[in-house]
Amino acid sequence: MPSSEYQRICKDLASIGDTVLVSATKEGVKFSTSGDVGTANITLRHNTTSDKAEEQTIIELHDPVALTFALRYLNNFAKATPLSPSVKISLTKDLPIVVEYTIGEIGWVKYFLAPKIEDEEAMADDDAAA
C-alpha cells in the first residue's frame, strides 16, 4: 500500500483512540479504534487499478486475522514514510505485526510490534477487584 496512506491512517486513528484493531478478511483490511470522542473505522480493499506499483493496495489473505496494537508505536513506524513510496504490512495470528519499507536498491527497514493481549488486561482487572 502507499506509505503515505498508511501514515494518514495511523495519524487519523491516533487522534481518536490509543489502540487499533486490525482485522483482515475477504472483504479487506479494517482498522478500527474508539475513544472519548467516538469511533473510527477505515477499510482498505484490494486495489490494483493504478499503473504504479507503489500506489496499489495488494491484499494477500491466507487466514482471517484480527489483532490489537498500540497506535503510538504504529505512528512511530510511519515516520519512515519518506524513505519509501510503499509499505508492506504482514499480519499473522498471535505473532507481531511486521511493517516493512523497501528502500530502493539499498535494502529495507522492518518494524515488529507484538499485539496487545486482552487476557492480561482481564487478569489485571480481576487482581484489582480482589
Sequence and secondary structure as in RCSB ss.txt:
>XXXX:A:sequence
MPSSEYQRICKDLASIGDTVLVSATKEGVKFSTSGDVGTANITLRHNTTSDKAEEQTIIELHDPVALTFALRYLN
NFAKATPLSPSVKISLTKDLPIVVEYTIGEIGWVKYFLAPKIEDEEAMADDDAAA
>XXXX:A:secstr
 BHHHHHHHHHHHHTT SEEEEEEETTEEEEEEEETTEEEEEEE  B  SSSGGG B    SS EEEEEEHHHHH
HHGGGGGG SB EEE  TTS EEEEEEETTTEEEEEEE    HHHHHHHHHHHH 
